[in-house]
Amino acid sequence: MNSISAQIRENNIKVYLFMTALTVVIGVLGSLLSSFVGWGMTGTSGFIILSGIINFIAYFFSDKIILRSSGARPVNREQVPELYEIIEKLCVRNDLPFPKVYLMDERTMNAFATGRNYEHSAVAVTKGLLEKLTKDEVEGVVAHELAHIKNYDMRIMAVVSILVGFISLIADIYWTSSVAGKVQEKDSSGLMAWIGMSLAVFAPLTAFFIQLAISRKREYVADSAGALMSGNPKALASALRKISLDMKFPKHLSSATAHLYFSSPGRGETVIDRLFSTHPPIEERIELLEGIN
C-alpha cells in the first residue's frame, strides 16, 4: 500500500511539474517573440494565457479527447456482458470504483486506460481483443489497464499526450506562419532565429523522449501489478505473446497516444524500432511475468 501511495504521489507531482514547465516554456517563448516582433506585454500575456488554456484542457478534458480520437464508443453491460463481469470482479477484488467501459471497432488486439482520477476513469478495449483472446487473457490485459488507473498512471499519461500534441502543434505553427520571418528580419545577429529553431526542433523531440521514458517505466510496473491483481501472470504473458504477433496498427493510432495502449503494434525487431518504441521489448515483459510465482 505504501508503494502504491508513493507511486500516486510521484505521478501527481510530475503532472504539475509538466504543466508548470509548459507554462514557463511558452511564457519565455512568448516574451522573446513579443520583444522582437513588437507585440509588447500583450503578446507575452497572450502566450501565458494560451499555456493556461492548454493546461486546463490537458487536465480536465484529455480523457474525452483521447477517447474520441481513438474511435472508442461507450458500451453497456448488455453489449459486452463478459467484459463487464471481468472488470467488476477485478474492481471488487482490488477496491477500485467501476470505470466507464468503451469499445473500439478494431480487429487489432489492444486496450488502454485514461482519466484524471478514479471517479473519471475509463477502460477501452478493441473488438479484436475480445474475439481473439481467451477470457483469462482478456482479464490479464484488463488488470494491467486497471493497474494504470490504481497507480494514477492514466492521468500523467493522458496529460502528456495532450501536452506533446500541443508542443508539436506550436512548433509547426511557428515555422509555417509569418512569425519566423518577422523575427529573422528584426534580428540581424540571428540569435533569435537560432533560439526559435532550437525550440521548434528540440521541444517536441524532448517531449517525445519524456513520453517514451514515462511509458516504458510504467508498463513494467503495470505488468507486475496487473499480474497480482488478476492472480494469473501466465495469462497476461500469453496475451502479450499473442498481441506481439499482431502487426496491424489501430486506425486511429497516433504518436501522441501510442504510449497509452497496452502494446505498441509491430514486433520492434530492429534497433531503431526498440529505440523509438513507447513500450519495453515484449520478450522482456514476458520474461518478467513468467518469473512471478
C-alpha positions in Angstrom: 0.0 0.0 0.0 2.9 2.4 0.8 4.5 1.7 -2.6 1.1 2.5 -4.3 0.7 5.7 -2.3 4.3 6.7 -3.2 3.6 6.0 -6.9 0.5 8.1 -6.9 2.3 10.9 -5.1 5.1 10.8 -7.7 2.7 10.8 -10.6 0.7 13.8 -9.1 3.9 15.8 -8.7 5.0 15.0 -12.2 1.7 16.1 -13.7 2.0 19.6 -12.1 5.7 19.8 -13.0 4.9 19.1 -16.7 2.2 21.7 -16.6 4.4 24.3 -14.9 7.2 23.5 -17.4 4.9 24.1 -20.3 3.8 27.4 -18.9 7.4 28.5 -18.4 8.5 27.4 -21.9 5.5 29.1 -23.7 5.9 32.2 -21.5 9.6 32.6 -22.3 9.0 31.9 -26.0 6.1 34.5 -26.0 8.2 37.1 -24.2 11.1 36.7 -26.6 8.9 36.7 -29.7 6.9 39.7 -28.4 10.1 41.8 -27.8 11.3 41.2 -31.3 8.1 41.4 -33.2 6.8 44.4 -31.2 3.8 42.8 -29.5 4.9 44.0 -26.1 3.2 42.8 -22.9 0.0 42.0 -24.9 1.9 39.2 -26.8 3.5 37.9 -23.6 0.2 37.8 -21.7 -1.4 36.1 -24.7 1.2 33.3 -24.6 0.8 32.8 -20.9 -3.0 32.7 -21.2 -2.6 30.2 -24.0 -0.4 27.9 -21.8 -3.1 28.2 -19.1 -5.8 27.1 -21.6 -3.7 24.2 -22.8 -3.0 23.0 -19.2 -6.8 23.3 -18.4 -7.7 21.3 -21.4 -5.0 18.7 -20.8 -6.0 18.2 -17.1 -9.8 18.2 -17.4 -10.5 17.0 -21.0 -7.6 14.8 -22.0 -9.6 11.6 -21.4 -12.5 12.8 -23.6 -10.2 14.0 -26.4 -8.3 10.7 -26.3 -11.4 8.5 -26.3 -12.9 10.5 -29.2 -9.7 10.4 -31.2 -9.3 6.7 -30.7 -12.8 6.0 -32.1 -13.9 4.4 -28.9 -17.6 4.3 -28.1 -19.3 3.7 -24.7 -20.9 0.2 -24.2 -23.2 -1.2 -21.6 -23.4 -4.5 -19.8 -25.9 -6.0 -22.3 -23.5 -5.3 -25.2 -20.4 -6.8 -23.6 -21.5 -8.9 -20.5 -18.3 -10.9 -20.2 -16.1 -7.8 -20.3 -18.3 -6.2 -17.6 -18.1 -9.3 -15.5 -14.2 -9.3 -15.7 -13.9 -5.6 -14.8 -16.4 -5.9 -12.0 -14.6 -8.9 -10.5 -11.2 -7.1 -10.7 -12.6 -3.8 -9.3 -14.2 -5.5 -6.3 -11.1 -7.6 -5.6 -8.8 -4.6 -5.7 -11.1 -1.9 -4.1 -11.4 0.2 -7.3 -14.5 2.1 -8.5 -16.0 0.7 -11.7 -14.7 2.7 -14.7 -16.5 3.7 -17.8 -16.2 1.0 -20.5 -15.5 1.7 -24.1 -15.1 -0.5 -27.2 -13.0 0.3 -30.3 -14.3 -1.3 -33.5 -10.9 -2.7 -34.4 -9.7 -6.1 -35.5 -6.4 -5.5 -33.8 -5.8 -6.6 -30.2 -5.2 -3.7 -27.9 -6.5 -1.7 -24.9 -5.8 1.5 -22.9 -7.0 3.3 -19.8 -7.5 7.0 -19.4 -9.0 9.6 -17.0 -7.9 12.1 -14.4 -8.9 10.2 -11.2 -10.7 7.1 -10.0 -14.1 8.6 -10.4 -13.4 9.8 -14.0 -11.6 6.7 -15.3 -12.2 4.7 -18.4 -11.0 1.4 -19.9 -11.2 0.9 -23.7 -10.6 -2.4 -25.5 -10.7 -3.4 -29.1 -13.2 -5.8 -30.5 -10.3 -7.9 -31.7 -9.0 -8.3 -28.2 -12.4 -9.8 -27.0 -12.6 -12.1 -30.1 -9.1 -13.4 -30.3 -8.0 -13.8 -26.6 -9.3 -16.3 -24.0 -11.3 -15.0 -21.0 -8.2 -15.4 -18.7 -6.0 -13.5 -21.2 -8.6 -10.6 -21.5 -8.7 -10.5 -17.7 -4.9 -10.2 -17.6 -5.0 -7.3 -20.1 -7.8 -5.5 -18.3 -6.0 -6.0 -14.9 -2.9 -4.3 -16.5 -5.1 -1.3 -17.5 -6.7 -1.1 -14.1 -3.3 -1.1 -12.5 -2.6 2.1 -14.5 -5.7 3.5 -13.0 -4.9 2.4 -9.5 -1.4 4.0 -9.7 -2.8 7.2 -11.3 -0.6 6.4 -14.3 -3.5 7.2 -16.6 -3.6 10.8 -15.6 0.0 11.6 -16.3 0.0 9.6 -19.5 -3.2 11.4 -20.7 -1.8 14.8 -19.8 1.5 14.1 -21.5 -0.4 13.0 -24.6 -2.2 16.4 -24.9 0.9 18.4 -24.0 3.1 16.6 -26.5 0.5 17.2 -29.2 0.3 20.9 -28.3 4.0 21.4 -28.2 4.3 19.8 -31.7 1.5 22.0 -32.9 3.1 25.2 -31.6 6.4 24.3 -33.3 4.6 23.7 -36.6 2.7 27.0 -36.3 5.9 28.8 -35.6 7.5 27.6 -38.8 4.5 27.7 -41.1 3.4 31.2 -40.0 4.9 34.6 -40.8 6.3 34.9 -37.3 9.6 33.2 -38.0 10.2 35.5 -41.0 9.4 38.7 -38.9 11.8 37.5 -36.2 14.6 37.0 -38.7 14.0 40.4 -40.2 14.3 42.2 -36.9 17.2 40.1 -35.5 20.3 41.0 -37.5 22.5 38.9 -35.3 20.5 35.7 -36.0 20.4 34.8 -32.3 16.6 34.9 -32.0 16.3 32.7 -35.2 18.6 30.1 -33.6 16.6 30.2 -30.3 13.3 29.8 -32.3 14.8 27.0 -34.4 16.1 25.2 -31.3 12.7 25.4 -29.5 10.8 24.3 -32.6 13.1 21.3 -33.1 14.1 20.2 -29.6 10.8 21.0 -27.7 8.8 18.3 -29.4 11.7 15.9 -29.5 12.3 16.3 -25.8 8.6 15.9 -25.1 8.7 12.7 -27.2 11.5 11.2 -25.2 9.8 12.1 -22.0 6.8 10.3 -23.3 8.8 7.2 -24.0 10.5 7.2 -20.6 7.2 7.6 -18.7 5.5 4.9 -20.7 8.3 2.3 -20.5 8.8 2.5 -16.8 5.1 2.3 -16.1 4.5 -0.6 -18.4 6.8 -2.8 -16.3 5.0 -1.7 -13.1 1.6 -2.2 -14.6 2.5 -5.7 -15.8 3.6 -6.7 -12.3 0.7 -5.0 -10.6 -1.8 -6.4 -13.2 -0.5 -9.9 -12.7 -1.0 -9.6 -8.9 -4.5 -8.1 -9.4 -5.6 -10.9 -11.6 -3.6 -13.6 -9.8 -2.7 -15.1 -13.2 0.7 -13.8 -14.6 0.9 -16.6 -17.1 -2.4 -15.5 -18.8 -1.0 -11.9 -19.1 2.2 -13.2 -20.6 0.2 -15.4 -23.0 -1.8 -12.3 -24.1 1.3 -10.3 -24.7 2.7 -13.1 -26.8 -0.4 -13.3 -29.0 -0.6 -9.5 -29.3 3.1 -9.2 -30.2 2.2 -11.2 -33.4 -0.5 -8.7 -34.4 1.3 -6.5 -36.9 -1.7 -4.2 -37.7 -1.9 -0.7 -36.5 -5.1 0.6 -35.0 -6.8 3.0 -37.4 -6.7 5.9 -35.0 -3.3 5.4 -33.5 -1.0 8.5 -33.4 2.4 9.2 -32.0 0.8 11.3 -29.2 -1.3 8.5 -27.9 0.8 5.3 -28.7 2.2 5.2 -25.2 -1.4 4.8 -23.8 -2.0 1.4 -25.4 -1.4 -1.9 -23.8 1.1 -2.8 -26.5 2.9 -1.0 -29.4 1.9 -2.5 -32.7 4.7 -4.4 -34.5 7.5 -6.6 -33.4 10.1 -4.0 -32.8 12.9 -6.2 -34.0 15.4 -3.6 -35.2 17.5 -1.3 -33.0 15.5 1.8 -34.3 12.2 0.1 -33.5 13.3 -0.5 -30.0 14.8 2.9 -29.5 11.6 4.7 -30.6 9.1 2.3 -29.2 6.8 3.7 -26.5 6.9 0.3 -24.8 9.6 -2.1 -23.4 10.5 -5.1 -25.6 7.8 -7.7 -25.5 10.2 -10.5 -24.6 11.4 -8.6 -21.5 7.8 -8.1 -20.4 7.0 -11.7 -20.9 10.2 -12.8 -19.0 9.3 -10.6 -16.1 5.8 -12.1 -15.9 6.9 -15.7 -16.2 9.3 -15.0 -13.2 6.3 -14.1 -11.0 5.2 -17.1 -8.8 
